[in-house]
Amino acid sequence: MTTVMERTAAIGAISPFFIVRDVGRSLAFYARLGFQPRFREPMDDPFFAIVGRGEAQIFLKHVGVLEAQPNASWHDWVPWDAFVSTPDPDALAEELDDAGVALHKPVGDRGDGLRGFEIRDPDGYVLFFGRPL
């Protein structure tokens, strides 16, 4: 019997799915991070959209009766809603700073062997942009 560890099938990028209060507002925020809209429905006043930059993409959906629930709202021990891999977090932090994007936590080395920074979106979702040291 073949185990999962013996298989060699590739896995591509993974996309978090965020429930948001206002898809248009989220689209504008992620555009400031360099994410481009890949899909929106309907086009004029979307309730669902996909934004992406490189291989990273995020699904955004307004569900009316549901509020955003970022991981940090559950407990401080789960601060991130997404880890976005980048080979040069310093250059990306500088790019976003030049674009006027406020960092939630500045770029730096962490005690867990990662280097990167955090961004908090308008609904409170926290994205860590970084790489292993």
OpenMM code with the backbone's topology and positions (N, CA, C; nanometers):
from openmm import Vec3, app, unit

residues = "MET THR THR VAL MET GLU ARG THR ALA ALA ILE GLY ALA ILE SER PRO PHE PHE ILE VAL ARG ASP VAL GLY ARG SER LEU ALA PHE TYR ALA ARG LEU GLY PHE GLN PRO ARG PHE ARG GLU PRO MET ASP ASP PRO PHE PHE ALA ILE VAL GLY ARG GLY GLU ALA GLN ILE PHE LEU LYS HIS VAL GLY VAL LEU GLU ALA GLN PRO ASN ALA SER TRP HIS ASP TRP VAL PRO TRP ASP ALA PHE VAL SER THR PRO ASP PRO ASP ALA LEU ALA GLU GLU LEU ASP ASP ALA GLY VAL ALA LEU HIS LYS PRO VAL GLY ASP ARG GLY ASP GLY LEU ARG GLY PHE GLU ILE ARG ASP PRO ASP GLY TYR VAL LEU PHE PHE GLY ARG PRO LEU".split()
positions = [
    Vec3(0.0839, -0.1182, 0.0000),
    Vec3(0.0000, 0.0000, 0.0000),
    Vec3(0.0885, 0.1248, 0.0000),
    Vec3(0.0588, 0.2208, -0.0858),
    Vec3(0.1339, 0.3463, -0.0959),
    Vec3(0.0844, 0.4431, 0.0109),
    Vec3(0.1792, 0.5040, 0.0826),
    Vec3(0.1410, 0.6035, 0.1831),
    Vec3(0.1461, 0.7426, 0.1222),
    Vec3(0.0862, 0.8380, 0.1887),
    Vec3(0.0870, 0.9763, 0.1416),
    Vec3(0.2298, 1.0267, 0.1310),
    Vec3(0.3167, 0.9888, 0.2246),
    Vec3(0.4555, 1.0346, 0.2239),
    Vec3(0.5317, 0.9831, 0.1019),
    Vec3(0.4892, 0.8716, 0.0426),
    Vec3(0.5579, 0.8152, -0.0730),
    Vec3(0.5125, 0.8774, -0.2038),
    Vec3(0.4039, 0.9481, -0.2036),
    Vec3(0.3529, 1.0108, -0.3254),
    Vec3(0.4324, 1.1363, -0.3565),
    Vec3(0.4375, 1.1733, -0.4843),
    Vec3(0.5153, 1.2904, -0.5242),
    Vec3(0.4317, 1.3949, -0.5974),
    Vec3(0.2999, 1.3833, -0.5926),
    Vec3(0.2145, 1.4799, -0.6609),
    Vec3(0.2349, 1.6188, -0.6006),
    Vec3(0.2472, 1.7166, -0.6860),
    Vec3(0.2696, 1.8543, -0.6414),
    Vec3(0.1403, 1.9149, -0.5877),
    Vec3(0.1556, 2.0081, -0.4976),
    Vec3(0.0438, 2.0865, -0.4467),
    Vec3(0.0760, 2.2320, -0.4760),
    Vec3(-0.0218, 2.3048, -0.5287),
    Vec3(-0.0023, 2.4459, -0.5589),
    Vec3(-0.0338, 2.5342, -0.4397),
    Vec3(-0.0584, 2.6581, -0.4656),
    Vec3(-0.0882, 2.7564, -0.3618),
    Vec3(-0.2212, 2.7247, -0.2938),
    Vec3(-0.2374, 2.7754, -0.1740),
    Vec3(-0.3620, 2.7623, -0.1003),
    Vec3(-0.4216, 2.9022, -0.0840),
    Vec3(-0.5531, 2.9120, -0.0816),
    Vec3(-0.6202, 3.0421, -0.0771),
    Vec3(-0.7098, 3.0521, 0.0450),
    Vec3(-0.6797, 3.1426, 0.1391),
    Vec3(-0.7721, 3.1615, 0.2509),
    Vec3(-0.9021, 3.2247, 0.2027),
    Vec3(-1.0086, 3.2020, 0.2768),
    Vec3(-1.1421, 3.2502, 0.2434),
    Vec3(-1.1870, 3.3382, 0.3589),
    Vec3(-1.1938, 3.4693, 0.3366),
    Vec3(-1.2282, 3.5639, 0.4419),
    Vec3(-1.3712, 3.6149, 0.4247),
    Vec3(-1.4492, 3.6072, 0.5308),
    Vec3(-1.5795, 3.6713, 0.5335),
    Vec3(-1.5555, 3.8170, 0.5694),
    Vec3(-1.6066, 3.9087, 0.4880),
    Vec3(-1.5799, 4.0511, 0.5063),
    Vec3(-1.7113, 4.1297, 0.5128),
    Vec3(-1.7032, 4.2500, 0.5690),
    Vec3(-1.8223, 4.3357, 0.5778),
    Vec3(-1.8546, 4.4031, 0.4465),
    Vec3(-1.7500, 4.4367, 0.3677),
    Vec3(-1.7691, 4.5138, 0.2453),
    Vec3(-1.6637, 4.4705, 0.1441),
    Vec3(-1.7043, 4.3960, 0.0441),
    Vec3(-1.6099, 4.3428, -0.0548),
    Vec3(-1.5395, 4.4557, -0.1294),
    Vec3(-1.6123, 4.5616, -0.1638),
    Vec3(-1.5499, 4.6753, -0.2333),
    Vec3(-1.4387, 4.7379, -0.1519),
    Vec3(-1.4626, 4.7558, -0.0229),
    Vec3(-1.3598, 4.8112, 0.0661),
    Vec3(-1.2390, 4.7173, 0.0733),
    Vec3(-1.2642, 4.5872, 0.0815),
    Vec3(-1.1551, 4.4896, 0.0848),
    Vec3(-1.0764, 4.4900, -0.0458),
    Vec3(-1.1463, 4.5006, -0.1584),
    Vec3(-1.0774, 4.5079, -0.2878),
    Vec3(-0.9827, 4.6277, -0.2915),
    Vec3(-1.0281, 4.7415, -0.2435),
    Vec3(-0.9449, 4.8621, -0.2425),
    Vec3(-0.8245, 4.8446, -0.1505),
    Vec3(-0.8439, 4.7825, -0.0343),
    Vec3(-0.7332, 4.7608, 0.0582),
    Vec3(-0.6285, 4.6686, -0.0030),
    Vec3(-0.6718, 4.5547, -0.0549),
    Vec3(-0.5762, 4.4586, -0.1098),
    Vec3(-0.5070, 4.5119, -0.2354),
    Vec3(-0.5723, 4.6013, -0.3077),
    Vec3(-0.5067, 4.6660, -0.4228),
    Vec3(-0.3854, 4.7454, -0.3756),
    Vec3(-0.3945, 4.8073, -0.2581),
    Vec3(-0.2804, 4.8814, -0.2022),
    Vec3(-0.1642, 4.7884, -0.1686),
    Vec3(-0.1936, 4.6593, -0.1467),
    Vec3(-0.0891, 4.5598, -0.1201),
    Vec3(-0.0360, 4.4976, -0.2494),
    Vec3(-0.0874, 4.5432, -0.3623),
    Vec3(-0.0429, 4.4901, -0.4905),
    Vec3(-0.1220, 4.3706, -0.5388),
    Vec3(-0.2326, 4.3377, -0.4717),
    Vec3(-0.3194, 4.2278, -0.5149),
    Vec3(-0.4148, 4.2815, -0.6217),
    Vec3(-0.4314, 4.2056, -0.7276),
    Vec3(-0.5198, 4.2439, -0.8373),
    Vec3(-0.6479, 4.1615, -0.8306),
    Vec3(-0.7620, 4.2217, -0.8676),
    Vec3(-0.8853, 4.1419, -0.8717),
    Vec3(-0.8766, 4.0378, -0.9827),
    Vec3(-0.9074, 3.9144, -0.9483),
    Vec3(-0.9085, 3.8055, -1.0463),
    Vec3(-1.0506, 3.7636, -1.0817),
    Vec3(-1.1425, 3.7951, -0.9916),
    Vec3(-1.2836, 3.7612, -1.0148),
    Vec3(-1.3662, 3.8460, -0.9190),
    Vec3(-1.4838, 3.8872, -0.9635),
    Vec3(-1.5815, 3.9516, -0.8735),
    Vec3(-1.7207, 3.9289, -0.9298),
    Vec3(-1.8148, 3.9144, -0.8373),
    Vec3(-1.9525, 3.8863, -0.8765),
    Vec3(-2.0473, 3.9574, -0.7826),
    Vec3(-2.1390, 4.0376, -0.8331),
    Vec3(-2.1377, 4.0940, -0.9672),
    Vec3(-2.0287, 4.2005, -0.9796),
    Vec3(-2.0016, 4.2424, -1.0991),
    Vec3(-1.8925, 4.3364, -1.1246),
    Vec3(-1.9124, 4.4710, -1.0552),
    Vec3(-2.0346, 4.5247, -1.0561),
    Vec3(-2.0593, 4.6596, -1.0042),
    Vec3(-2.0543, 4.6689, -0.8524),
    Vec3(-2.1188, 4.5787, -0.7830),
    Vec3(-2.1261, 4.5803, -0.6370),
    Vec3(-2.1081, 4.4370, -0.5873),
    Vec3(-1.9834, 4.3873, -0.5888),
    Vec3(-1.9614, 4.2446, -0.5630),
    Vec3(-1.9897, 4.2030, -0.4186),
    Vec3(-2.0441, 4.0817, -0.4059),
    Vec3(-2.0562, 4.0177, -0.2755),
    Vec3(-1.9479, 3.9111, -0.2608),
    Vec3(-1.8792, 3.8794, -0.3726),
    Vec3(-1.7712, 3.7805, -0.3732),
    Vec3(-1.6627, 3.8268, -0.4688),
    Vec3(-1.5372, 3.8068, -0.4272),
    Vec3(-1.4253, 3.8425, -0.5144),
    Vec3(-1.3046, 3.7559, -0.4807),
    Vec3(-1.2157, 3.7463, -0.5770),
    Vec3(-1.0865, 3.6813, -0.5568),
    Vec3(-0.9809, 3.7829, -0.5955),
    Vec3(-0.8835, 3.8041, -0.5055),
    Vec3(-0.7706, 3.8919, -0.5347),
    Vec3(-0.6437, 3.8078, -0.5303),
    Vec3(-0.5448, 3.8471, -0.6101),
    Vec3(-0.4219, 3.7708, -0.6109),
    Vec3(-0.3009, 3.8533, -0.6449),
    Vec3(-0.1889, 3.8052, -0.5980),
    Vec3(-0.0585, 3.8621, -0.6310),
    Vec3(0.0364, 3.7442, -0.6389),
    Vec3(0.0931, 3.7229, -0.7571),
    Vec3(0.1753, 3.6042, -0.7760),
    Vec3(0.0896, 3.4810, -0.7573),
    Vec3(0.1405, 3.3844, -0.6820),
    Vec3(0.0655, 3.2616, -0.6563),
    Vec3(-0.0305, 3.2757, -0.5388),
    Vec3(-0.0183, 3.3823, -0.4621),
    Vec3(-0.1058, 3.4019, -0.3460),
    Vec3(-0.2383, 3.4618, -0.3918),
    Vec3(-0.3468, 3.4111, -0.3359),
    Vec3(-0.4763, 3.4710, -0.3624),
    Vec3(-0.5644, 3.4542, -0.2399),
    Vec3(-0.6633, 3.5418, -0.2295),
    Vec3(-0.7550, 3.5432, -0.1164),
    Vec3(-0.8968, 3.5525, -0.1710),
    Vec3(-0.9854, 3.4705, -0.1163),
    Vec3(-1.1277, 3.4773, -0.1488),
    Vec3(-1.1921, 3.5709, -0.0469),
    Vec3(-1.2753, 3.6619, -0.0939),
    Vec3(-1.3447, 3.7598, -0.0090),
    Vec3(-1.4940, 3.7464, -0.0318),
    Vec3(-1.5705, 3.7344, 0.0765),
    Vec3(-1.7152, 3.7199, 0.0587),
    Vec3(-1.7902, 3.7921, 0.1700),
    Vec3(-1.8935, 3.8661, 0.1298),
    Vec3(-1.9863, 3.9278, 0.2244),
    Vec3(-2.1057, 3.8341, 0.2363),
    Vec3(-2.1383, 3.7955, 0.3600),
    Vec3(-2.2446, 3.6990, 0.3819),
    Vec3(-2.3615, 3.7594, 0.4603),
    Vec3(-2.3617, 3.8874, 0.4829),
    Vec3(-2.4746, 3.9534, 0.5469),
    Vec3(-2.4935, 3.9193, 0.6927),
    Vec3(-2.5360, 3.7982, 0.7232),
    Vec3(-2.5669, 3.7592, 0.8602),
    Vec3(-2.4433, 3.7182, 0.9393),
    Vec3(-2.3311, 3.6967, 0.8728),
    Vec3(-2.2083, 3.6551, 0.9399),
    Vec3(-2.1091, 3.7692, 0.9466),
    Vec3(-2.0436, 3.7830, 1.0589),
    Vec3(-1.9383, 3.8825, 1.0758),
    Vec3(-1.8029, 3.8164, 1.0571),
    Vec3(-1.7044, 3.8971, 1.0254),
    Vec3(-1.5670, 3.8490, 1.0163),
    Vec3(-1.5251, 3.7946, 1.1523),
    Vec3(-1.4500, 3.6849, 1.1530),
    Vec3(-1.3969, 3.6300, 1.2776),
    Vec3(-1.2503, 3.5940, 1.2586),
    Vec3(-1.1638, 3.6948, 1.2608),
    Vec3(-1.0208, 3.6671, 1.2503),
    Vec3(-0.9747, 3.5746, 1.3628),
    Vec3(-0.8714, 3.4984, 1.3370),
    Vec3(-0.8206, 3.4049, 1.4371),
    Vec3(-0.7898, 3.4726, 1.5697),
    Vec3(-0.7322, 3.5916, 1.5663),
    Vec3(-0.6949, 3.6614, 1.6897),
    Vec3(-0.8169, 3.6928, 1.7760),
    Vec3(-0.9378, 3.6951, 1.7179),
    Vec3(-1.0571, 3.7197, 1.7986),
    Vec3(-1.0884, 3.6004, 1.8880),
    Vec3(-1.0324, 3.4851, 1.8553),
    Vec3(-1.0513, 3.3654, 1.9375),
    Vec3(-0.9528, 3.3621, 2.0534),
    Vec3(-0.8243, 3.3912, 2.0216),
    Vec3(-0.7213, 3.3869, 2.1252),
    Vec3(-0.5928, 3.4490, 2.0715),
    Vec3(-0.5167, 3.5114, 2.1610),
    Vec3(-0.3889, 3.5737, 2.1224),
    Vec3(-0.2883, 3.4732, 2.0675),
    Vec3(-0.3046, 3.3457, 2.0995),
    Vec3(-0.2098, 3.2441, 2.0542),
    Vec3(-0.2249, 3.2112, 1.9062),
    Vec3(-0.3285, 3.2587, 1.8438),
    Vec3(-0.3504, 3.2322, 1.7009),
    Vec3(-0.3632, 3.3654, 1.6272),
    Vec3(-0.2522, 3.4378, 1.6135),
    Vec3(-0.2605, 3.5754, 1.5627),
    Vec3(-0.2786, 3.5882, 1.4118),
    Vec3(-0.2444, 3.4858, 1.3354),
    Vec3(-0.2471, 3.5001, 1.1893),
    Vec3(-0.3652, 3.4278, 1.1283),
    Vec3(-0.4154, 3.4883, 1.0214),
    Vec3(-0.5191, 3.4241, 0.9405),
    Vec3(-0.4608, 3.3680, 0.8118),
    Vec3(-0.3417, 3.4147, 0.7762),
    Vec3(-0.2738, 3.3634, 0.6572),
    Vec3(-0.1236, 3.3887, 0.6697),
    Vec3(-0.0464, 3.2938, 0.6209),
    Vec3(0.0982, 3.3085, 0.6067),
    Vec3(0.1244, 3.3234, 0.4580),
    Vec3(0.1855, 3.4338, 0.4189),
    Vec3(0.2165, 3.4583, 0.2781),
    Vec3(0.3678, 3.4516, 0.2636),
    Vec3(0.4143, 3.3537, 0.1901),
    Vec3(0.5575, 3.3333, 0.1732),
    Vec3(0.6154, 3.4372, 0.0777),
    Vec3(0.7252, 3.4989, 0.1206),
    Vec3(0.7968, 3.5923, 0.0350),
    Vec3(0.9463, 3.5746, 0.0603),
    Vec3(1.0268, 3.5680, -0.0449),
    Vec3(1.1701, 3.5486, -0.0254),
    Vec3(1.2413, 3.6700, 0.0334),
    Vec3(1.1818, 3.7888, 0.0209),
    Vec3(1.2469, 3.9105, 0.0692),
    Vec3(1.1451, 3.9990, 0.1422),
    Vec3(1.1144, 3.9645, 0.2686),
    Vec3(1.0154, 4.0438, 0.3414),
    Vec3(1.0588, 4.1891, 0.3617),
    Vec3(1.1890, 4.2152, 0.3679),
    Vec3(1.2363, 4.3529, 0.3858),
    Vec3(1.1996, 4.4392, 0.2650),
    Vec3(1.2229, 4.3863, 0.1448),
    Vec3(1.1909, 4.4614, 0.0231),
    Vec3(1.0402, 4.4823, 0.0114),
    Vec3(0.9621, 4.3799, 0.0456),
    Vec3(0.8176, 4.3937, 0.0378),
    Vec3(0.7669, 4.4949, 0.1406),
    Vec3(0.8208, 4.4921, 0.2608),
    Vec3(0.7812, 4.5898, 0.3628),
    Vec3(0.8128, 4.7314, 0.3165),
    Vec3(0.9275, 4.7488, 0.2533),
    Vec3(0.9648, 4.8812, 0.2016),
    Vec3(0.8686, 4.9245, 0.0907),
    Vec3(0.8349, 4.8322, 0.0008),
    Vec3(0.7389, 4.8624, -0.1065),
    Vec3(0.6049, 4.9078, -0.0490),
    Vec3(0.5557, 4.8350, 0.0518),
    Vec3(0.4264, 4.8692, 0.1107),
    Vec3(0.4338, 4.9997, 0.1892),
    Vec3(0.5462, 5.0234, 0.2557),
    Vec3(0.5648, 5.1502, 0.3262),
    Vec3(0.5625, 5.2662, 0.2270),
    Vec3(0.6296, 5.2497, 0.1136),
    Vec3(0.6290, 5.3531, 0.0099),
    Vec3(0.4881, 5.3788, -0.0443),
    Vec3(0.4028, 5.2747, -0.0401),
    Vec3(0.2647, 5.2874, -0.0872),
    Vec3(0.1722, 5.3407, 0.0230),
    Vec3(0.2287, 5.3689, 0.1410),
    Vec3(0.1492, 5.4245, 0.2503),
    Vec3(0.0703, 5.3225, 0.3295),
    Vec3(0.1075, 5.1946, 0.3193),
    Vec3(0.0387, 5.0892, 0.3938),
    Vec3(0.1024, 5.0773, 0.5320),
    Vec3(0.0213, 5.0851, 0.6358),
    Vec3(0.0711, 5.0717, 0.7726),
    Vec3(0.0906, 4.9241, 0.8057),
    Vec3(0.2064, 4.8925, 0.8617),
    Vec3(0.2323, 4.7560, 0.9062),
    Vec3(0.1718, 4.7381, 1.0454),
    Vec3(0.1103, 4.6230, 1.0678),
    Vec3(0.0561, 4.5903, 1.1994),
    Vec3(0.1706, 4.5593, 1.2963),
    Vec3(0.2699, 4.4849, 1.2480),
    Vec3(0.3940, 4.4589, 1.3218),
    Vec3(0.5080, 4.4735, 1.2229),
    Vec3(0.6157, 4.5430, 1.2621),
    Vec3(0.7249, 4.5710, 1.1689),
    Vec3(0.8043, 4.4465, 1.1306),
    Vec3(0.8793, 4.4602, 1.0227),
    Vec3(0.9634, 4.3503, 0.9758),
    Vec3(1.0719, 4.3222, 1.0800),
    Vec3(1.0946, 4.1942, 1.1008),
    Vec3(1.1974, 4.1545, 1.1965),
    Vec3(1.2068, 4.0041, 1.2076),
    Vec3(1.3080, 3.9610, 1.2821),
    Vec3(1.3277, 3.8188, 1.3097),
    Vec3(1.2418, 3.7817, 1.4297),
    Vec3(1.1776, 3.6662, 1.4208),
    Vec3(1.0918, 3.6181, 1.5283),
    Vec3(1.1610, 3.5045, 1.6024),
    Vec3(1.1175, 3.4767, 1.7206),
    Vec3(1.1734, 3.3688, 1.8002),
    Vec3(1.1425, 3.2299, 1.7473),
    Vec3(1.0510, 3.2193, 1.6515),
    Vec3(1.0142, 3.0892, 1.5963),
    Vec3(1.0872, 3.0564, 1.4660),
    Vec3(1.1917, 3.1349, 1.4337),
    Vec3(1.2714, 3.1044, 1.3147),
    Vec3(1.2194, 3.1661, 1.1864),
    Vec3(1.1349, 3.2662, 1.1963),
    Vec3(1.0813, 3.3338, 1.0781),
    Vec3(1.1258, 3.4793, 1.0766),
    Vec3(1.1345, 3.5364, 0.9579),
    Vec3(1.1565, 3.6799, 0.9402),
    Vec3(1.0412, 3.7321, 0.8571),
    Vec3(0.9799, 3.8400, 0.9020),
    Vec3(0.8691, 3.8962, 0.8270),
    Vec3(0.7990, 4.0055, 0.9035),
    Vec3(0.6780, 4.0357, 0.8583),
    Vec3(0.5979, 4.1419, 0.9171),
    Vec3(0.4506, 4.1065, 0.9037),
    Vec3(0.3670, 4.1824, 0.9748),
    Vec3(0.2233, 4.1585, 0.9716),
    Vec3(0.1484, 4.2790, 0.9164),
    Vec3(0.0416, 4.2489, 0.8449),
    Vec3(-0.0539, 4.3486, 0.7962),
    Vec3(-0.1905, 4.3085, 0.8514),
    Vec3(-0.2684, 4.4060, 0.8977),
    Vec3(-0.4058, 4.3797, 0.9423),
    Vec3(-0.4997, 4.4467, 0.8417),
    Vec3(-0.5948, 4.3702, 0.7891),
    Vec3(-0.6882, 4.4270, 0.6908),
    Vec3(-0.8052, 4.4963, 0.7606),
    Vec3(-0.8944, 4.5609, 0.6864),
    Vec3(-1.0037, 4.6372, 0.7486),
    Vec3(-1.0995, 4.5544, 0.8342),
    Vec3(-1.1046, 4.4230, 0.8126),
    Vec3(-1.1916, 4.3364, 0.8920),
    Vec3(-1.1178, 4.2701, 1.0079),
    Vec3(-0.9898, 4.3029, 1.0245),
    Vec3(-0.9123, 4.2492, 1.1355),
    Vec3(-0.8318, 4.1249, 1.1042),
    Vec3(-0.8395, 4.0752, 0.9804),
    Vec3(-0.7600, 3.9589, 0.9442),
    Vec3(-0.6125, 3.9986, 0.9404),
    Vec3(-0.5270, 3.9127, 0.9954),
    Vec3(-0.3843, 3.9405, 1.0013),
    Vec3(-0.3113, 3.8454, 0.9066),
    Vec3(-0.2326, 3.9060, 0.8165),
    Vec3(-0.1511, 3.8298, 0.7232),
    Vec3(-0.0057, 3.8494, 0.7611),
    Vec3(0.0679, 3.7388, 0.7743),
    Vec3(0.2117, 3.7441, 0.7977),
    Vec3(0.2800, 3.7230, 0.6643),
    Vec3(0.3664, 3.8156, 0.6265),
    Vec3(0.4451, 3.8059, 0.5033),
    Vec3(0.5879, 3.7752, 0.5463),
    Vec3(0.6384, 3.6589, 0.5108),
    Vec3(0.7729, 3.6272, 0.5564),
    Vec3(0.8291, 3.4994, 0.4999),
    Vec3(0.9386, 3.4579, 0.5669),
    Vec3(1.0133, 3.3393, 0.5235),
    Vec3(1.0897, 3.2835, 0.6427),
    Vec3(1.1352, 3.1586, 0.6329),
    Vec3(1.2229, 3.1068, 0.7367),
    Vec3(1.3562, 3.1794, 0.7361),
    Vec3(1.4168, 3.1938, 0.8546),
    Vec3(1.5498, 3.2582, 0.8650),
    Vec3(1.6551, 3.1734, 0.7957),
] * unit.nanometer
topology = app.Topology()
chain = topology.addChain("A")
for resn in residues:
    res = topology.addResidue(resn, chain)
    for name in ("N", "CA", "C"):
        topology.addAtom(name, app.Element.getBySymbol(name[0]), res)
